[in-house]
Amino acid sequence: MYLKPLLAQGLERFFHIGPAFRKGEHGRIHATEFTILEWYRAFSDFSDLISDCIDLISSVFKAFSNGNLPVTLPLQPENIRCQLKIFSIEEVFSTFAGWNPVEEKDERRFEQDLVEKIEPAIAKHPVVILKDYPSWAASLSRISEKDRRICERFELYLGGMELANGFSELVNSQEQRIRFQEENKKRVSLGLNPTEMPKGFLSALDRCPPSAGIALGVDRLLMFILKPESIDQLFPPFDI
């Protein structure tokens, strides 16, 4: 939300790499602090981001293969694009979970089945794109003009591990405000305080061109390459 308004200032391509944080969440592939790469493209949609991701991963793998590190790459750089599998959310949930979240809204069941059924099923493929999320899971993405039941959002998986989350960006302040209001209603129903409405972010949206944006976990990309038992082996946690 701090980067997207730069589109309204006339910047058409930009990126940021730096730390991000999770509160109270830690596990084999989750760290409290981690490194994230975000980039935006004006006059683009999420299909351009998919190509960016494949090019980026291929470049990283090529750098490792040309280096002197004793690393056995899980894929050769030239094979990444041909190994890519693209599935819709409707397709994988109907096949592996027995229901269709595009037709039925159940957020808790969606998240549980995604972790317990979908991610293990797609892990047999080294590179996977899950796309066309249900409209109720749009977040900051725009709704598809071809099918109002879905939004133009995708997630990239490497070896069954989520690596990136990308959108064709919503640039309509009125629609985004409604989404934020709905999210606050949900927070209040859960006993949480509502978040403050981001007025600066909303005021910039209507001045943004059609765009696409993505966030990619750098630490997880390194995990896919180096195969540690946990993220802590790469980046040990420490107390100040």
Beta strands, then each sheet from edge to edge (+ up, - down):
strand 1: 13-21
strand 2: 33-42
strand 3: 84-88
strand 4: 127-134
strand 5: 150-158
strand 6: 161-168
strand 7: 211-217
sheet 1: 1+ 2- 7+ 6- 5+ 4- 3-
end
